[in-house]
Amino acid sequence: MKNIYKSFFAILLSAILVLPVVSFAGNKDRSGQAGASELLINPWARSSGWGGVNISNSTGLESMYTNIAGLAFTQKTELIFSHTQWLKGSDININTFGLAQKAGDAGVLGIGVMSLRFGDIPITTTNLPDGGIGNFTPNYLNINLAYAKAFSNSIYGGFNFKVISESISNLSATGVAIDAGIQYVTGEKENVKFGISLKNIGPTMKFRGDGYSVSSFLPGNDNGKFTLEHRAADFELPSQLNIGMSYRFIMSEVHSLTLAGAFISNSFYKDQYALGAEYELKNYLMLRAGYVYEDGITDNTKRTTVFTGPSAGFSIQVPLNKEKGSIFSIDYSYRATDPFSGSQTLAARLSF
């Protein structure tokens, strides 16, 4: 028991020491200088429904985005398929699949695949600015391989290895990144939780391909054809540090309410503060809402993000086999934006 408290105080002390540093980490002057910004898109319905505020109390497969430590709470096997209409009206669609499997007494293995589709984009040239010579389709693909473990009844930790792929017809970039996280659970009814996660830590990426090559001729010599190749600059990944806590009010065997807060420090974007709440009715119905604040978000002339802050969602769960604990659920979330008509996520989940 003493070791558990020592570990908790070590986590808390780390957060206290890191917080003054990361409080000034969000640098608006560096906005737009990082690449692979799709790593900051939450493709899951439950956690995005309350703004990803559940850093401390995320559980199961969706923890691969918020805090990988929560993957350790997977009971047996969990499957999720999620579809997101990203910035509705932009024709961007995100399909995500995930599988989590209990491995041993305390460990859990997870795999997740996130694919972005932008539709067909007309090919244009300087001579044909209106197109008419075909289309190309950008492809973004993120593959996640994760492992999480319960180190005790109170401490959970994990890490997530990512492979990042971005490509068009004649250019592509590939990179890798690592997430790590830890959660601490306390309270008489295990209703007080703390969490820290570090995301998207990895080497720089760089685009390569024939798209940087240009054929030309030497002046005055039509036979002197040669190829010029532009050098592409490296770009960094959008690393992020999250610190959160939550408290669950257990009002009866039927009703409960969870309040959560989080601080999100971005290396290449403004820092964010998130608040959220989730109401649960006997594990059958869950309603959630959240708000993510950053400097200037309430002013249209100063806001530098398409998101306006509010989010909401719900989950409907149906027990398939009470003896085995099998559950099927439908999850939905909505995130408000301006412009566009918001982002919507619909997911089907199976736990067995």
PLY file of the C-alpha trace (Angstrom):
ply
format ascii 1.0
element vertex 352
property float x
property float y
property float z
element edge 351
property int vertex1
property int vertex2
end_header
0.00 0.00 0.00
2.86 2.38 0.80
4.32 1.76 -2.66
1.00 2.73 -4.24
0.90 6.04 -2.38
4.54 6.69 -3.24
3.76 6.12 -6.89
0.76 8.43 -6.72
2.72 11.23 -5.13
5.42 10.75 -7.76
2.80 11.18 -10.48
1.32 14.23 -8.79
4.75 15.78 -8.25
5.61 15.22 -11.91
2.44 17.02 -12.93
3.21 19.94 -10.61
6.75 20.25 -11.96
5.70 19.94 -15.60
2.68 22.26 -15.44
4.58 25.58 -15.10
6.68 24.63 -18.13
3.86 23.46 -20.38
1.63 26.38 -19.37
3.70 28.50 -21.76
4.28 25.74 -24.32
1.41 26.69 -26.61
3.06 28.96 -29.13
0.75 30.70 -31.60
3.79 31.90 -33.56
4.55 28.26 -34.48
1.03 27.48 -35.68
1.02 25.77 -39.04
4.67 24.68 -38.81
3.92 21.10 -37.74
2.68 18.39 -40.07
0.57 15.25 -39.60
-2.15 17.33 -37.94
-4.54 14.39 -38.34
-2.89 13.00 -35.20
-4.90 15.61 -33.28
-8.24 14.38 -34.65
-10.25 12.28 -32.22
-11.98 9.63 -34.37
-13.97 8.04 -31.53
-17.53 8.97 -30.56
-17.60 8.61 -26.77
-14.53 10.64 -25.91
-15.17 13.32 -28.56
-18.70 13.77 -27.21
-17.30 15.58 -24.21
-14.34 17.19 -25.90
-11.73 14.53 -25.09
-11.75 15.74 -21.49
-11.62 12.19 -20.10
-7.82 12.01 -19.82
-8.13 10.54 -16.33
-11.14 8.24 -16.73
-11.06 6.96 -20.31
-11.40 3.19 -20.49
-11.15 0.58 -23.21
-10.25 0.97 -26.85
-11.03 4.69 -27.13
-8.17 5.36 -24.71
-5.81 4.94 -27.67
-6.55 8.60 -28.42
-7.11 10.23 -25.00
-4.82 8.33 -22.59
-3.44 4.95 -23.54
-3.35 3.87 -19.89
-7.14 3.43 -19.99
-6.75 0.52 -22.41
-5.82 -1.58 -19.37
-9.47 -1.47 -18.22
-10.57 -3.70 -21.12
-12.30 -6.71 -19.58
-11.95 -9.29 -22.39
-12.39 -8.29 -26.04
-13.62 -5.01 -27.53
-14.37 -4.10 -31.14
-15.27 -0.64 -32.46
-16.07 0.65 -35.92
-16.43 4.42 -36.19
-17.37 6.76 -39.03
-16.85 10.53 -38.87
-18.18 13.23 -41.17
-15.33 15.66 -40.58
-16.31 19.32 -41.00
-19.57 18.43 -42.70
-19.70 20.03 -46.12
-15.99 19.52 -46.81
-16.51 15.93 -48.08
-13.85 14.61 -45.66
-14.71 11.23 -44.15
-12.83 9.29 -41.46
-13.21 5.55 -40.96
-11.69 4.00 -37.85
-11.47 0.40 -36.68
-10.08 -0.86 -33.39
-9.59 -4.14 -31.53
-8.53 -4.62 -27.91
-7.77 -8.00 -26.37
-6.97 -8.97 -22.79
-3.52 -10.55 -22.63
-2.73 -12.26 -19.36
-3.97 -11.23 -15.94
-3.17 -7.51 -16.15
-2.15 -6.64 -19.74
-4.16 -5.59 -22.79
-3.11 -5.43 -26.44
-4.75 -3.02 -28.85
-4.69 -2.18 -32.54
-6.35 0.75 -34.29
-6.52 1.89 -37.90
-7.67 5.39 -38.88
-8.18 6.29 -42.54
-9.02 9.72 -43.96
-10.63 10.13 -47.37
-10.85 13.52 -49.07
-12.76 12.51 -52.18
-11.60 13.06 -55.74
-9.72 16.32 -56.36
-9.31 17.61 -59.96
-5.77 17.65 -61.34
-4.76 21.14 -62.48
-1.67 22.56 -64.16
-0.48 26.02 -65.10
-1.71 25.40 -68.64
-4.99 23.80 -67.49
-6.02 25.64 -64.31
-9.61 24.41 -64.62
-8.65 20.74 -64.69
-10.30 18.30 -67.03
-7.35 15.88 -67.11
-8.40 13.57 -64.29
-8.54 13.44 -60.52
-6.29 12.44 -57.63
-7.18 11.16 -54.16
-5.06 11.96 -51.08
-4.77 9.10 -48.57
-3.97 9.51 -44.87
-3.54 6.36 -42.78
-2.58 5.98 -39.11
-1.90 2.55 -37.61
-1.73 2.16 -33.83
-0.22 -0.75 -31.88
-0.68 -0.43 -28.14
-0.10 -2.19 -24.85
-1.41 -1.22 -21.41
-1.16 -2.85 -18.00
-2.63 -2.62 -14.52
0.35 -2.29 -12.19
-1.90 -2.36 -9.11
-5.54 -1.71 -8.21
-4.82 2.02 -8.47
-2.11 2.55 -11.09
-2.48 1.87 -14.81
-0.03 2.67 -17.60
0.56 2.03 -21.27
2.21 3.07 -24.51
1.08 3.35 -28.12
3.28 3.00 -31.21
2.01 4.81 -34.32
2.82 4.51 -38.01
1.81 7.60 -40.00
1.32 7.57 -43.77
0.33 10.48 -46.03
0.28 10.25 -49.82
-1.04 11.58 -53.10
-0.32 10.21 -56.59
3.29 11.39 -56.76
4.30 12.34 -53.20
4.30 10.48 -49.90
5.58 10.78 -46.34
5.91 8.13 -43.65
6.72 8.56 -39.98
6.44 6.99 -36.54
5.43 8.32 -33.13
4.89 7.11 -29.57
2.24 7.91 -26.95
2.58 7.14 -23.25
0.15 7.59 -20.39
-0.67 6.80 -16.79
-3.86 6.85 -14.71
-4.32 6.80 -10.95
-7.59 5.68 -9.33
-8.49 6.41 -5.70
-11.49 7.10 -3.44
-13.70 4.80 -1.39
-15.67 3.82 -4.49
-12.78 4.36 -6.92
-14.53 7.51 -8.08
-11.54 9.89 -8.04
-9.13 9.65 -10.98
-6.03 11.45 -12.24
-4.32 11.05 -15.59
-1.31 12.24 -17.60
-0.59 11.43 -21.24
2.16 12.45 -23.65
1.31 12.11 -27.34
2.90 12.21 -30.79
6.54 12.06 -29.79
8.72 11.06 -32.74
11.24 12.08 -35.41
10.49 14.56 -38.18
8.77 13.53 -41.41
9.52 14.49 -45.00
7.66 14.22 -48.31
9.41 12.41 -51.15
8.48 11.46 -54.69
8.32 12.45 -58.34
6.11 15.41 -57.51
9.22 17.41 -56.65
10.78 16.77 -60.08
10.40 19.19 -62.99
11.59 18.52 -66.57
13.00 21.46 -68.51
15.34 22.41 -71.38
18.54 24.37 -71.46
18.04 27.84 -72.95
18.58 27.82 -76.72
18.96 24.03 -76.84
15.81 22.01 -77.46
17.80 18.78 -77.14
19.25 19.62 -73.74
16.43 18.28 -71.61
17.17 17.84 -67.91
15.30 17.24 -64.64
15.23 19.54 -61.62
14.38 18.13 -58.21
13.28 20.39 -55.37
14.38 19.63 -51.84
11.57 19.23 -49.35
11.92 20.48 -45.79
11.38 18.21 -42.81
8.37 18.88 -40.58
7.77 18.07 -36.93
4.89 16.18 -35.35
2.25 17.99 -33.25
3.33 16.72 -29.81
0.90 17.19 -26.96
0.82 16.88 -23.16
-2.50 16.22 -21.37
-3.22 16.44 -17.64
-6.69 15.63 -16.30
-8.79 14.63 -13.32
-12.35 13.48 -12.77
-14.84 12.76 -9.99
-17.80 10.42 -10.25
-20.88 11.16 -8.12
-22.68 7.87 -7.47
-26.18 9.03 -6.61
-27.76 5.55 -6.50
-27.46 2.14 -8.11
-29.19 3.61 -11.15
-27.80 7.12 -11.55
-24.29 8.54 -11.64
-22.69 11.77 -12.82
-19.03 12.25 -13.74
-17.36 15.66 -13.92
-13.98 15.98 -15.60
-11.42 18.66 -16.40
-8.22 18.69 -18.45
-5.34 20.91 -19.48
-4.02 20.28 -23.00
-0.62 21.69 -23.90
0.14 21.83 -27.63
3.63 22.35 -29.01
2.44 24.04 -32.21
-0.99 25.34 -31.28
-2.64 27.24 -28.48
-3.03 25.54 -25.12
-6.54 24.38 -24.28
-8.69 23.91 -21.18
-11.52 21.38 -21.26
-14.50 20.74 -18.99
-17.07 17.99 -19.40
-19.83 15.98 -17.75
-21.32 12.54 -18.34
-24.59 11.23 -16.93
-25.10 7.47 -16.78
-28.41 5.64 -16.34
-27.84 2.09 -15.13
-25.16 1.45 -17.75
-27.85 1.55 -20.47
-27.85 5.21 -21.42
-25.06 7.79 -21.23
-25.38 11.48 -22.03
-22.31 13.70 -22.21
-21.31 17.24 -23.06
-18.10 19.25 -23.00
-16.47 22.56 -23.78
-12.90 23.14 -24.95
-11.55 26.66 -24.46
-8.51 28.31 -25.96
-7.43 31.93 -26.24
-9.66 33.86 -28.67
-12.16 31.05 -29.29
-15.17 33.22 -28.41
-14.17 36.01 -30.81
-14.67 35.40 -34.53
-11.92 37.89 -35.37
-9.35 36.19 -33.12
-10.32 32.51 -33.27
-7.67 30.41 -35.03
-9.54 27.09 -34.97
-12.61 25.95 -36.85
-14.05 24.55 -33.60
-16.12 26.88 -31.42
-15.82 24.83 -28.19
-19.08 22.93 -27.47
-19.52 19.20 -28.01
-22.16 16.65 -27.03
-23.00 12.99 -27.47
-24.75 9.90 -26.18
-24.40 6.13 -25.93
-27.09 3.46 -25.88
-25.96 0.06 -24.57
-27.73 -3.28 -24.81
-26.55 -6.32 -22.82
-26.28 -9.36 -25.07
-25.27 -11.92 -22.45
-25.30 -10.86 -18.80
-23.41 -13.96 -17.66
-20.51 -13.31 -20.02
-20.80 -9.52 -19.83
-21.30 -9.06 -23.56
-22.50 -5.58 -24.57
-23.45 -3.93 -27.84
-23.65 -0.14 -28.00
-24.22 2.73 -30.40
-22.24 5.91 -29.75
-22.77 9.36 -31.27
-21.01 12.72 -30.92
-21.27 16.20 -32.39
-18.62 18.94 -32.33
-19.66 22.49 -33.21
-17.67 24.37 -35.87
-17.70 27.69 -37.69
-17.56 27.55 -40.68
-18.93 24.18 -41.91
-21.79 22.31 -40.24
-19.93 20.62 -37.41
-18.29 17.21 -37.17
-20.37 14.09 -36.46
-19.20 10.66 -35.37
-21.26 7.47 -35.25
-19.78 4.27 -33.85
-20.78 0.67 -33.18
-19.13 -1.08 -30.23
-19.08 -4.72 -29.20
-17.61 -5.96 -25.92
-17.56 -9.69 -25.14
0 1
1 2
2 3
3 4
4 5
5 6
6 7
7 8
8 9
9 10
10 11
11 12
12 13
13 14
14 15
15 16
16 17
17 18
18 19
19 20
20 21
21 22
22 23
23 24
24 25
25 26
26 27
27 28
28 29
29 30
30 31
31 32
32 33
33 34
34 35
35 36
36 37
37 38
38 39
39 40
40 41
41 42
42 43
43 44
44 45
45 46
46 47
47 48
48 49
49 50
50 51
51 52
52 53
53 54
54 55
55 56
56 57
57 58
58 59
59 60
60 61
61 62
62 63
63 64
64 65
65 66
66 67
67 68
68 69
69 70
70 71
71 72
72 73
73 74
74 75
75 76
76 77
77 78
78 79
79 80
80 81
81 82
82 83
83 84
84 85
85 86
86 87
87 88
88 89
89 90
90 91
91 92
92 93
93 94
94 95
95 96
96 97
97 98
98 99
99 100
100 101
101 102
102 103
103 104
104 105
105 106
106 107
107 108
108 109
109 110
110 111
111 112
112 113
113 114
114 115
115 116
116 117
117 118
118 119
119 120
120 121
121 122
122 123
123 124
124 125
125 126
126 127
127 128
128 129
129 130
130 131
131 132
132 133
133 134
134 135
135 136
136 137
137 138
138 139
139 140
140 141
141 142
142 143
143 144
144 145
145 146
146 147
147 148
148 149
149 150
150 151
151 152
152 153
153 154
154 155
155 156
156 157
157 158
158 159
159 160
160 161
161 162
162 163
163 164
164 165
165 166
166 167
167 168
168 169
169 170
170 171
171 172
172 173
173 174
174 175
175 176
176 177
177 178
178 179
179 180
180 181
181 182
182 183
183 184
184 185
185 186
186 187
187 188
188 189
189 190
190 191
191 192
192 193
193 194
194 195
195 196
196 197
197 198
198 199
199 200
200 201
201 202
202 203
203 204
204 205
205 206
206 207
207 208
208 209
209 210
210 211
211 212
212 213
213 214
214 215
215 216
216 217
217 218
218 219
219 220
220 221
221 222
222 223
223 224
224 225
225 226
226 227
227 228
228 229
229 230
230 231
231 232
232 233
233 234
234 235
235 236
236 237
237 238
238 239
239 240
240 241
241 242
242 243
243 244
244 245
245 246
246 247
247 248
248 249
249 250
250 251
251 252
252 253
253 254
254 255
255 256
256 257
257 258
258 259
259 260
260 261
261 262
262 263
263 264
264 265
265 266
266 267
267 268
268 269
269 270
270 271
271 272
272 273
273 274
274 275
275 276
276 277
277 278
278 279
279 280
280 281
281 282
282 283
283 284
284 285
285 286
286 287
287 288
288 289
289 290
290 291
291 292
292 293
293 294
294 295
295 296
296 297
297 298
298 299
299 300
300 301
301 302
302 303
303 304
304 305
305 306
306 307
307 308
308 309
309 310
310 311
311 312
312 313
313 314
314 315
315 316
316 317
317 318
318 319
319 320
320 321
321 322
322 323
323 324
324 325
325 326
326 327
327 328
328 329
329 330
330 331
331 332
332 333
333 334
334 335
335 336
336 337
337 338
338 339
339 340
340 341
341 342
342 343
343 344
344 345
345 346
346 347
347 348
348 349
349 350
350 351
